Amino acid sequence: MKPHLHPAIGTILLAAACAALTPALTGCVPVAAVGAGAGALVFTDRRPTETYIADEAIETRAVNRINERFGGKVHVNVTSYNRAVLLTGEVSSEAARADVEKIAIGVPNVRASTNELVVAGASSFGARSNDSYITSKVKARFIDAGKFSANHVKVVTEAGAAYLLGIVTQRESDAAVEIARTTAGVQKVVRVFEIISEEEAKRLDNRPQPEPAQPAATRK
Protein backbone atom coordinates (compact mmCIF):
# COMPACT_ATOMS: atom_id res chain seq x y z
CA MET A 1 0.00 0.00 0.00
CA LYS A 2 1.36 3.41 -0.95
CA PRO A 3 1.68 5.98 1.85
CA HIS A 4 -0.90 8.78 1.70
CA LEU A 5 0.09 12.42 2.11
CA HIS A 6 -2.42 15.04 3.15
CA PRO A 7 -2.71 17.59 0.28
CA ALA A 8 -1.37 20.39 2.48
CA ILE A 9 1.68 18.34 3.43
CA GLY A 10 2.33 17.53 -0.21
CA THR A 11 2.10 21.20 -1.08
CA ILE A 12 4.53 22.10 1.71
CA LEU A 13 7.02 19.50 0.56
CA LEU A 14 6.83 20.70 -3.05
CA ALA A 15 7.16 24.35 -2.06
CA ALA A 16 10.03 23.58 0.28
CA ALA A 17 11.84 21.67 -2.44
CA CYS A 18 11.45 24.62 -4.80
CA ALA A 19 12.72 27.02 -2.13
CA ALA A 20 15.71 24.81 -1.48
CA LEU A 21 16.56 24.61 -5.16
CA THR A 22 16.27 28.34 -5.81
CA PRO A 23 19.70 29.35 -4.39
CA ALA A 24 21.36 26.60 -6.41
CA LEU A 25 19.69 27.76 -9.60
CA THR A 26 20.14 31.50 -9.19
CA GLY A 27 23.48 31.70 -7.42
CA CYS A 28 24.28 32.99 -3.96
CA VAL A 29 24.85 36.72 -3.50
CA PRO A 30 24.95 38.92 -0.38
CA VAL A 31 21.75 40.69 -1.42
CA ALA A 32 18.81 38.71 -2.71
CA ALA A 33 15.84 39.79 -4.81
CA VAL A 34 12.84 38.02 -3.37
CA GLY A 35 9.82 39.93 -4.61
CA ALA A 36 7.62 39.20 -7.58
CA GLY A 37 9.65 36.17 -8.58
CA ALA A 38 9.79 34.00 -11.62
CA GLY A 39 6.95 31.54 -11.84
CA ALA A 40 4.30 33.79 -10.32
CA LEU A 41 0.97 33.77 -12.16
CA VAL A 42 1.05 37.27 -13.59
CA PHE A 43 -2.40 37.01 -15.16
CA THR A 44 -4.06 36.30 -11.78
CA ASP A 45 -2.12 39.06 -10.04
CA ARG A 46 -4.04 42.19 -9.08
CA ARG A 47 -1.18 44.40 -10.19
CA PRO A 48 -1.28 45.63 -13.78
CA THR A 49 1.12 43.67 -15.97
CA GLU A 50 3.35 46.71 -16.44
CA THR A 51 3.57 47.16 -12.65
CA TYR A 52 4.41 43.49 -12.18
CA ILE A 53 7.27 43.91 -14.65
CA ALA A 54 8.34 47.17 -13.01
CA ASP A 55 8.54 45.41 -9.64
CA GLU A 56 10.93 42.83 -11.04
CA ALA A 57 13.08 45.59 -12.54
CA ILE A 58 13.07 47.52 -9.25
CA GLU A 59 14.30 44.49 -7.34
CA THR A 60 17.09 43.78 -9.82
CA ARG A 61 18.29 47.38 -9.89
CA ALA A 62 18.14 47.75 -6.12
CA VAL A 63 20.07 44.50 -5.62
CA ASN A 64 22.76 45.58 -8.06
CA ARG A 65 23.15 49.03 -6.53
CA ILE A 66 23.29 47.73 -2.96
CA ASN A 67 25.84 45.10 -3.93
CA GLU A 68 27.95 47.73 -5.67
CA ARG A 69 27.91 49.86 -2.52
CA PHE A 70 28.27 47.22 0.20
CA GLY A 71 29.33 43.94 -1.39
CA GLY A 72 29.20 41.18 1.23
CA LYS A 73 29.02 43.54 4.21
CA VAL A 74 25.22 43.36 4.43
CA HIS A 75 22.48 40.78 3.98
CA VAL A 76 19.46 42.55 2.49
CA ASN A 77 16.31 41.14 0.92
CA VAL A 78 14.61 43.48 -1.55
CA THR A 79 10.92 42.92 -2.24
CA SER A 80 8.96 45.26 -4.50
CA TYR A 81 5.17 45.02 -4.63
CA ASN A 82 3.14 47.58 -6.54
CA ARG A 83 6.31 49.71 -6.65
CA ALA A 84 6.55 49.84 -2.83
CA VAL A 85 9.82 48.36 -1.57
CA LEU A 86 10.20 46.21 1.55
CA LEU A 87 13.72 45.86 2.95
CA THR A 88 14.50 43.01 5.34
CA GLY A 89 17.72 41.48 6.60
CA GLU A 90 20.78 42.56 8.55
CA VAL A 91 23.21 45.47 8.24
CA SER A 92 26.30 46.50 10.19
CA SER A 93 25.17 49.91 11.45
CA GLU A 94 22.36 52.46 11.56
CA ALA A 95 24.24 54.42 8.90
CA ALA A 96 24.23 51.39 6.60
CA ARG A 97 20.54 50.87 7.32
CA ALA A 98 19.77 54.42 6.21
CA ASP A 99 22.07 54.19 3.19
CA VAL A 100 20.43 50.98 1.95
CA GLU A 101 16.99 52.58 2.12
CA LYS A 102 18.27 55.67 0.32
CA ILE A 103 19.65 53.48 -2.46
CA ALA A 104 16.37 51.58 -2.77
CA ILE A 105 14.25 54.73 -2.86
CA GLY A 106 16.52 56.11 -5.57
CA VAL A 107 15.67 53.30 -7.97
CA PRO A 108 13.38 54.51 -10.80
CA ASN A 109 9.64 53.87 -10.28
CA VAL A 110 9.87 53.28 -6.52
CA ARG A 111 7.04 55.18 -4.81
CA ALA A 112 7.43 54.08 -1.18
CA SER A 113 9.56 52.00 1.17
CA THR A 114 9.25 50.00 4.38
CA ASN A 115 12.58 49.58 6.15
CA GLU A 116 12.62 46.48 8.39
CA LEU A 117 16.42 46.09 8.37
CA VAL A 118 18.05 45.34 11.72
CA VAL A 119 21.56 46.12 12.92
CA ALA A 120 23.01 42.67 13.52
CA GLY A 121 25.39 40.10 12.13
CA ALA A 122 24.33 38.40 8.90
CA SER A 123 21.99 35.46 9.41
CA SER A 124 23.35 31.96 8.88
CA PHE A 125 22.56 29.72 5.92
CA GLY A 126 20.58 27.50 8.29
CA ALA A 127 18.48 30.43 9.49
CA ARG A 128 17.74 31.51 5.93
CA SER A 129 16.79 27.97 4.94
CA ASN A 130 14.43 27.83 7.91
CA ASP A 131 12.87 31.13 6.86
CA SER A 132 12.33 29.74 3.34
CA TYR A 133 10.68 26.68 4.83
CA ILE A 134 8.38 28.84 6.97
CA THR A 135 7.40 30.83 3.88
CA SER A 136 6.59 27.57 2.10
CA LYS A 137 4.42 26.41 4.99
CA VAL A 138 2.51 29.69 5.15
CA LYS A 139 1.85 29.64 1.40
CA ALA A 140 0.77 26.01 1.54
CA ARG A 141 -1.66 26.79 4.35
CA PHE A 142 -3.07 29.70 2.32
CA ILE A 143 -3.82 27.26 -0.49
CA ASP A 144 -5.21 24.60 1.84
CA ALA A 145 -7.52 27.07 3.64
CA GLY A 146 -9.00 28.31 0.36
CA LYS A 147 -10.19 31.60 1.89
CA PHE A 148 -8.57 33.75 -0.79
CA SER A 149 -6.29 33.36 -3.79
CA ALA A 150 -2.81 32.60 -2.45
CA ASN A 151 -1.41 34.45 -5.46
CA HIS A 152 -2.76 37.71 -4.00
CA VAL A 153 -0.49 37.56 -0.94
CA LYS A 154 3.30 37.64 -1.10
CA VAL A 155 5.10 36.16 1.90
CA VAL A 156 8.64 37.12 2.96
CA THR A 157 10.10 35.57 6.11
CA GLU A 158 13.14 36.94 7.92
CA ALA A 159 14.29 35.68 11.33
CA GLY A 160 10.91 34.07 11.90
CA ALA A 161 8.96 37.26 11.13
CA ALA A 162 6.45 36.80 8.30
CA TYR A 163 5.87 39.89 6.19
CA LEU A 164 2.67 39.84 4.14
CA LEU A 165 2.37 41.99 1.03
CA GLY A 166 -0.41 42.34 -1.49
CA ILE A 167 -3.41 44.25 -2.75
CA VAL A 168 -6.18 42.72 -0.66
CA THR A 169 -9.50 43.37 1.05
CA GLN A 170 -9.74 43.71 4.81
CA ARG A 171 -11.33 40.27 4.92
CA GLU A 172 -8.43 38.75 2.99
CA SER A 173 -5.90 40.59 5.13
CA ASP A 174 -7.42 39.29 8.36
CA ALA A 175 -7.60 35.73 7.03
CA ALA A 176 -3.98 35.82 5.82
CA VAL A 177 -2.72 37.17 9.14
CA GLU A 178 -4.61 34.53 11.12
CA ILE A 179 -3.21 31.72 8.98
CA ALA A 180 0.34 33.10 9.10
CA ARG A 181 0.40 33.73 12.85
CA THR A 182 -0.76 30.18 13.60
CA THR A 183 1.89 28.60 11.37
CA ALA A 184 4.64 26.76 13.23
CA GLY A 185 7.86 28.76 13.33
CA VAL A 186 6.29 32.18 12.76
CA GLN A 187 7.28 34.50 15.61
CA LYS A 188 5.40 37.57 14.44
CA VAL A 189 3.40 38.79 11.45
CA VAL A 190 3.87 42.18 9.82
CA ARG A 191 1.20 43.50 7.45
CA VAL A 192 2.52 45.41 4.45
CA PHE A 193 -0.80 45.29 2.62
CA GLU A 194 -2.64 47.78 0.46
CA ILE A 195 -6.29 47.48 1.49
CA ILE A 196 -8.99 47.80 -1.17
CA SER A 197 -12.76 47.40 -1.11
CA GLU A 198 -14.54 44.17 -2.03
CA GLU A 199 -15.92 45.95 -5.10
CA GLU A 200 -12.45 46.99 -6.25
CA ALA A 201 -11.18 43.46 -5.68
CA LYS A 202 -13.94 42.06 -7.90
CA ARG A 203 -13.12 44.62 -10.58
CA LEU A 204 -9.43 43.74 -10.55
CA ASP A 205 -10.11 40.01 -10.52
CA ASN A 206 -12.48 40.27 -13.48
CA ARG A 207 -10.24 42.40 -15.70
CA PRO A 208 -10.02 41.14 -19.27
CA GLN A 209 -6.69 39.42 -19.75
CA PRO A 210 -4.42 40.15 -22.71
CA GLU A 211 -4.63 37.73 -25.58
CA PRO A 212 -1.83 35.14 -25.58
CA ALA A 213 0.88 35.75 -28.15
CA GLN A 214 0.39 33.79 -31.34
CA PRO A 215 3.22 31.48 -32.41
CA ALA A 216 5.31 32.79 -35.27
CA ALA A 217 4.51 31.33 -38.66
CA THR A 218 6.95 28.73 -39.90
CA ARG A 219 8.10 28.19 -43.44
CA LYS A 220 7.39 24.82 -45.02
DAHUCOR-V123736 format. One record per residue. SS is DSSP state (H for helix, E for strand, C for the rest). PHI is phi in degrees with one decimal (none if undefined). BURIAL is I if it has 24 or more other C-alpha atoms within 12 Angstrom, else O. Layout:
BEGIN
ss=SS phi=PHI burial=BURIAL
ss=SS phi=PHI burial=BURIAL
END
This chain:
BEGIN
ss=C phi=none burial=O
ss=C phi=-78.5 burial=O
ss=C phi=-65.0 burial=O
ss=C phi=-106.7 burial=O
ss=C phi=-104.8 burial=O
ss=C phi=-60.4 burial=O
ss=H phi=-51.2 burial=O
ss=H phi=-65.2 burial=O
ss=H phi=-65.7 burial=O
ss=H phi=-61.6 burial=O
ss=H phi=-64.6 burial=O
ss=H phi=-61.4 burial=I
ss=H phi=-62.8 burial=I
ss=H phi=-65.0 burial=O
ss=H phi=-63.9 burial=I
ss=H phi=-65.2 burial=I
ss=H phi=-63.7 burial=O
ss=H phi=-63.9 burial=O
ss=H phi=-63.2 burial=I
ss=H phi=-69.5 burial=I
ss=H phi=-78.5 burial=O
ss=H phi=-54.8 burial=O
ss=H phi=-59.2 burial=O
ss=H phi=-69.2 burial=O
ss=H phi=-83.7 burial=O
ss=H phi=-101.1 burial=O
ss=C phi=91.6 burial=O
ss=C phi=-109.0 burial=O
ss=C phi=-130.4 burial=I
ss=C phi=-60.8 burial=I
ss=E phi=-114.9 burial=I
ss=E phi=-120.1 burial=I
ss=E phi=-86.5 burial=I
ss=C phi=-128.7 burial=I
ss=C phi=-82.6 burial=I
ss=C phi=-67.3 burial=I
ss=C phi=-80.4 burial=I
ss=C phi=-61.1 burial=O
ss=C phi=94.5 burial=O
ss=C phi=-67.4 burial=O
ss=C phi=-87.3 burial=O
ss=H phi=-60.9 burial=I
ss=H phi=-77.9 burial=I
ss=H phi=-109.7 burial=I
ss=C phi=-85.4 burial=I
ss=C phi=-78.7 burial=I
ss=C phi=-76.4 burial=I
ss=C phi=-59.2 burial=O
ss=H phi=-56.2 burial=O
ss=H phi=-66.2 burial=O
ss=H phi=-72.6 burial=O
ss=H phi=-56.6 burial=I
ss=H phi=-66.7 burial=I
ss=H phi=-61.5 burial=I
ss=H phi=-61.6 burial=I
ss=H phi=-63.3 burial=I
ss=H phi=-66.3 burial=I
ss=H phi=-59.7 burial=I
ss=H phi=-60.4 burial=I
ss=H phi=-61.9 burial=I
ss=H phi=-66.0 burial=I
ss=H phi=-63.5 burial=I
ss=H phi=-57.6 burial=I
ss=H phi=-61.5 burial=I
ss=H phi=-69.1 burial=I
ss=H phi=-68.4 burial=I
ss=H phi=-63.5 burial=I
ss=H phi=-62.5 burial=O
ss=H phi=-80.8 burial=O
ss=H phi=-115.4 burial=I
ss=H phi=57.8 burial=O
ss=H phi=-89.7 burial=O
ss=H phi=-80.7 burial=I
ss=C phi=-134.1 burial=I
ss=E phi=-122.9 burial=I
ss=E phi=-127.0 burial=I
ss=E phi=-100.0 burial=I
ss=E phi=-111.4 burial=I
ss=E phi=-124.5 burial=I
ss=E phi=-111.9 burial=I
ss=E phi=-136.7 burial=I
ss=C phi=57.1 burial=I
ss=C phi=68.1 burial=I
ss=E phi=-106.8 burial=I
ss=E phi=-96.7 burial=I
ss=E phi=-108.8 burial=I
ss=E phi=-112.4 burial=I
ss=E phi=-131.6 burial=I
ss=E phi=126.5 burial=I
ss=E phi=-127.8 burial=I
ss=E phi=-131.8 burial=I
ss=C phi=-84.5 burial=I
ss=C phi=-160.3 burial=O
ss=H phi=-64.1 burial=O
ss=H phi=-64.0 burial=O
ss=H phi=-64.8 burial=I
ss=H phi=-59.3 burial=I
ss=H phi=-67.9 burial=O
ss=H phi=-64.6 burial=I
ss=H phi=-62.2 burial=I
ss=H phi=-64.7 burial=I
ss=H phi=-61.6 burial=O
ss=H phi=-63.1 burial=I
ss=H phi=-64.3 burial=I
ss=H phi=-64.9 burial=I
ss=C phi=-77.1 burial=O
ss=C phi=-72.5 burial=I
ss=C phi=-53.7 burial=O
ss=C phi=81.8 burial=I
ss=C phi=-74.9 burial=I
ss=C phi=-109.6 burial=O
ss=E phi=-162.9 burial=I
ss=E phi=-146.0 burial=I
ss=E phi=-126.2 burial=I
ss=E phi=-100.1 burial=I
ss=C phi=-109.5 burial=I
ss=C phi=-67.0 burial=I
ss=E phi=-120.7 burial=I
ss=E phi=-85.6 burial=O
ss=C phi=-168.9 burial=O
ss=C phi=-67.8 burial=O
ss=C phi=-60.8 burial=I
ss=C phi=-65.5 burial=I
ss=C phi=-79.1 burial=O
ss=H phi=-59.7 burial=O
ss=H phi=-62.9 burial=O
ss=H phi=-65.4 burial=O
ss=H phi=-69.0 burial=I
ss=H phi=-64.3 burial=I
ss=H phi=-65.4 burial=I
ss=H phi=-62.1 burial=I
ss=H phi=-62.4 burial=I
ss=H phi=-67.1 burial=I
ss=H phi=-61.9 burial=I
ss=H phi=-56.0 burial=I
ss=H phi=-61.2 burial=I
ss=H phi=-67.0 burial=I
ss=H phi=-62.1 burial=I
ss=H phi=-62.2 burial=I
ss=H phi=-64.0 burial=I
ss=H phi=-71.6 burial=I
ss=H phi=-58.4 burial=I
ss=H phi=-63.6 burial=I
ss=H phi=-65.4 burial=O
ss=H phi=-69.8 burial=O
ss=C phi=65.7 burial=O
ss=C phi=-87.8 burial=O
ss=C phi=-163.7 burial=I
ss=C phi=-71.9 burial=I
ss=H phi=-61.7 burial=I
ss=H phi=-72.0 burial=I
ss=H phi=-86.2 burial=I
ss=C phi=-125.0 burial=I
ss=E phi=-91.6 burial=I
ss=E phi=-116.0 burial=I
ss=E phi=-126.2 burial=I
ss=E phi=-115.3 burial=I
ss=E phi=-139.6 burial=I
ss=C phi=54.0 burial=I
ss=C phi=82.8 burial=I
ss=E phi=-92.0 burial=I
ss=E phi=-97.9 burial=I
ss=E phi=-99.1 burial=I
ss=E phi=-112.3 burial=I
ss=E phi=-120.6 burial=I
ss=E phi=156.7 burial=I
ss=E phi=-105.4 burial=I
ss=E phi=-137.5 burial=I
ss=C phi=-82.6 burial=I
ss=H phi=-61.3 burial=O
ss=H phi=-61.4 burial=O
ss=H phi=-66.2 burial=I
ss=H phi=-59.9 burial=I
ss=H phi=-62.9 burial=O
ss=H phi=-65.5 burial=I
ss=H phi=-64.1 burial=I
ss=H phi=-64.2 burial=I
ss=H phi=-62.5 burial=I
ss=H phi=-65.5 burial=I
ss=H phi=-64.5 burial=I
ss=H phi=-69.4 burial=I
ss=C phi=-98.7 burial=O
ss=C phi=-88.0 burial=I
ss=C phi=-57.2 burial=O
ss=C phi=98.3 burial=I
ss=C phi=-78.7 burial=I
ss=C phi=-92.9 burial=O
ss=E phi=-157.7 burial=I
ss=E phi=-122.2 burial=I
ss=E phi=-118.9 burial=I
ss=E phi=-82.5 burial=I
ss=E phi=-127.4 burial=I
ss=E phi=-85.9 burial=I
ss=E phi=-107.9 burial=I
ss=E phi=-89.8 burial=O
ss=C phi=-125.8 burial=O
ss=C phi=-77.1 burial=O
ss=H phi=-61.8 burial=O
ss=H phi=-64.4 burial=O
ss=H phi=-65.5 burial=O
ss=H phi=-61.7 burial=I
ss=H phi=-63.1 burial=O
ss=H phi=-62.5 burial=O
ss=H phi=-66.6 burial=I
ss=H phi=-72.1 burial=I
ss=C phi=-104.2 burial=O
ss=C phi=-61.0 burial=O
ss=C phi=-64.4 burial=O
ss=C phi=-90.8 burial=O
ss=C phi=-62.2 burial=O
ss=C phi=-65.3 burial=O
ss=C phi=-63.8 burial=O
ss=C phi=-64.0 burial=O
ss=C phi=-81.8 burial=O
ss=C phi=-63.8 burial=O
ss=C phi=-65.4 burial=O
ss=C phi=-67.7 burial=O
ss=C phi=-111.9 burial=O
ss=C phi=-81.6 burial=O
ss=C phi=-94.1 burial=O
END
